[in-house]
Amino acid sequence: MEPFKQLTGIVGPVDRVNVDTDAIIPKQFLKRIERSGFGQFLFFEWRFHENGDVNTAFELNKPRYDGASVLISRVNFGCGSSREHAPWAILDYGFRCVIAPSFADIFYNNCFKNGILPIKLSEEQVEDLFQRTAQHDGYKLSVDLDNKKLTDEYGLEIQFDLDEHRRQFLLQGLDDIGLTLQHEDKILAYEQQRNLA
């Protein structure tokens, strides 16, 4: 997993509450067995009309958000089913950071396991980010995980909280397997001892 330390990227808004995992990656696209290739289906039913045409009214389809790597949304982001495909789709689309006032627990945990930084801010702080994103074409945020800080080119500076264990996971690029492999020498010693018995 790629370590996450600092990121400066365009902010893409999804101005909705209770964005569930079926909206993030609809069930008909869950047949793939790889982790890649899901980005094209992110928010599929919002990004496209039933006839397949692009929905130009949907925020992320607007040219000003091309290449966005920071996603902002409203309360209870990632609710619904526990599908890990949701963070896979978000990451594959190009987002490395998701900011919202609150997240569903399973989605929140899955983000860390897939190299995505989910940041919880107050509703007022998130509203301010939506206003800044609307006011400035190509609005960018800088995310500094080392110092747990968000900044922009217009004087914004926000400290965010994050459990230290989770922060280290991202800084070092570790998932559960990577964390286990840090103890590979002890595991091998144990296995060798068991084989000798």
For each residue, the residues with C-beta under 8 A, 3 or more apart:
1: 114 115 173 174 175 178
2: 115 173
3: 170 171 172 173
4: 7 96 115 117 145 170 171 173
5: 145 146 171
6: 142 143 144 145 146
7: 4 69 70 96 97 117 142 143
8: 140 141 142 143
9: 67 68 69 70 96 97 140 141 143
10: 65 66 67 68 69 70 138 139 140
11: 65 68 70 71 72 129 132 133 139 140 141
12: 59 60 65 68 70 71 72 95
13: 59 60 65 71 72 73 130 133 134
14: 19 43 59 60 71 72 73
15: 59 73 74 130
16: 19 73 74
17: 74 75 76
18: 74 75 76 79
19: 14 16 23 24 73 74 76 77 78 79
20: 23 24 78 79 80 81
21: 24 25 78 79 80 81 82 83 85 86 104 107
22: 25 26 27 80 81
23: 19 20 26 43 45 46 80
24: 19 20 21 42 43 78 86 89 90
25: 21 22 29 30 38 41 42 44 83 85 86 88 89
26: 22 23 29 41 44 45
27: 22 30
28: 31
29: 25 26 32 38 41 44 85
30: 25 27 83 85
31: 28
32: 29 37 38
33:
34: 37
35: 38 88 92 114
36: 88 92
37: 32 34 40 92
38: 25 29 32 35 41 42 85 88 89 92 93
39: 42 89 90 91 92 93 94
40: 37 92 93
41: 25 26 29 38 44 89
42: 24 25 38 39 47 89 90 92 93
43: 14 23 24 46 47 58 60
44: 25 26 29 41 47 48
45: 23 26 48
46: 23 43 55 58
47: 42 43 44 54 55 58 60 61
48: 44 45 52 53 54 55
49: 52 53 54 55
50:
51:
52: 48 49
53: 48 49
54: 47 48 49 61
55: 46 47 48 49 58 61
56: 61 62
57: 61
58: 43 46 47 55 61 62
59: 12 13 14 15 62 65
60: 12 13 14 43 47 65 68
61: 47 54 55 56 57 58 65
62: 56 58 59 65
63: 66
64: 137 138
65: 10 11 12 13 59 60 61 62 68
66: 10 63
67: 9 10 94
68: 9 10 11 12 60 65 71 94 95
69: 7 9 10 94 95 96 97
70: 7 9 10 11 12 95 96 97 98 99 140 141 143
71: 11 12 13 14 68 90 95 97 98 99
72: 11 12 13 14 98 99 100 126 129 130 133
73: 13 14 15 16 19 77 98 99 100
74: 15 16 17 18 19 77 100 101 123 126
75: 17 18 100 101 102 123
76: 17 18 19 79 100 102 103 104
77: 19 73 74 98 100 102 103 104 107
78: 19 20 21 24 86 103 104 106 107 108 111
79: 18 19 20 21 76 104 107
80: 20 21 22 23 104
81: 20 21 22
82: 21 106 107 110
83: 21 25 30 86
84: 87 88 110 113 114
85: 21 25 29 30 38 88 89
86: 21 24 25 78 83 89 90 107 110
87: 84 90 91 107 110 111 113 114 116
88: 25 35 36 38 84 85 91 92 114
89: 24 25 38 39 41 42 85 86 92 93
90: 24 39 42 71 86 87 93 95 98 111 116
91: 39 87 88 94 95 96 114 115 116
92: 35 36 37 38 39 40 42 88 89
93: 38 39 40 42 89 90
94: 39 67 68 69 91
95: 12 68 69 70 71 90 91 98 116
96: 4 7 9 69 70 91 115 116 117
97: 7 9 69 70 71 116 117 118 119 141 143
98: 70 71 72 73 77 90 95 103 111 116 117 118 119
99: 70 71 72 73 118 119 121 126 129 150
100: 72 73 74 75 76 77 103 118 119 120 121 126
101: 74 75 120 121 122 123 126
102: 75 76 77 120
103: 76 77 78 98 100 107 108 111 118 120
104: 21 76 77 78 79 80 107 108
105: 108 109
106: 78 82 109 110
107: 21 77 78 79 82 86 87 103 104 110 111 118
108: 78 103 104 105 111 112 118
109: 105 106 112 113
110: 82 84 86 87 106 107 113 114
111: 78 87 90 98 103 107 108 114 116 117 118
112: 108 109 116 118 166 169 170
113: 84 87 109 110 175 176
114: 1 35 84 87 88 91 110 111 175
115: 1 2 4 91 96 170 173 175
116: 87 90 91 95 96 97 98 111 112
117: 4 7 96 97 98 111 143 145 170
118: 97 98 99 100 103 107 108 111 112
119: 97 98 99 100 143 150 160 162
120: 100 101 102 103 160 161
121: 99 100 101 125 126 129 158 160
122: 101 125 126
123: 74 75 101 126 127
124: 127 128
125: 121 122 128 129 158
126: 72 74 99 100 101 121 122 123 129 130
127: 123 124 130 131
128: 124 125 131 132 156
129: 11 72 99 121 125 126 132 133 141
130: 13 15 72 126 127 133 134
131: 127 128 134 135
132: 11 128 129 135 136 139 152 154 156
133: 11 13 72 129 130 136 139
134: 13 130 131
135: 131 132 139
136: 132 133 139 154
137: 64
138: 10 64
139: 10 11 132 133 135 136 152
140: 8 9 10 11 70 152 153
141: 8 9 11 70 97 129 150 151 152 156
142: 6 7 8 150 151 152
143: 6 7 8 9 70 97 117 119 150
144: 6 147 148 149 150 151
145: 4 5 6 117 148 162 167 170 171
146: 5 6 171
147: 144
148: 144 145 159 160 161 162 167
149: 144 157 158 159 160
150: 99 119 141 142 143 144 156 157 158 160
151: 141 142 144 156 157 158
152: 132 139 140 141 142 155 156
153: 140
154: 132 136
155: 152
156: 128 132 141 150 151 152
157: 149 150 151
158: 121 125 149 150 151
159: 148 149
160: 119 120 121 148 149 150
161: 120 148
162: 119 145 148 166 167
163: 166 167
164: 167 168
165: 168 169
166: 112 162 163 169 170
167: 145 148 162 163 164 170 171
168: 164 165 171 172 174
169: 112 165 166 172 174 175 179
170: 3 4 112 115 117 145 166 167 173
171: 3 4 5 145 146 167 168
172: 3 168 169 178
173: 1 2 3 4 115 170 178
174: 1 168 169 178 179 182
175: 1 113 114 115 169 178 179
176: 113 179 180
177: 180 181
178: 1 172 173 174 175 181 182
179: 169 174 175 176 182
180: 176 177 183 184 187
181: 177 178 184
182: 174 178 179
183: 180 186 187
184: 180 181 187 188
185: 188 189
186: 183 189 190
187: 180 183 184 190 191
188: 184 185 191 192
189: 185 186 192 193
190: 186 187 193 194
191: 187 188 194 195
192: 188 189 195 196
193: 189 190 196 197
194: 190 191 197
195: 191 192
196: 192 193
197: 193 194
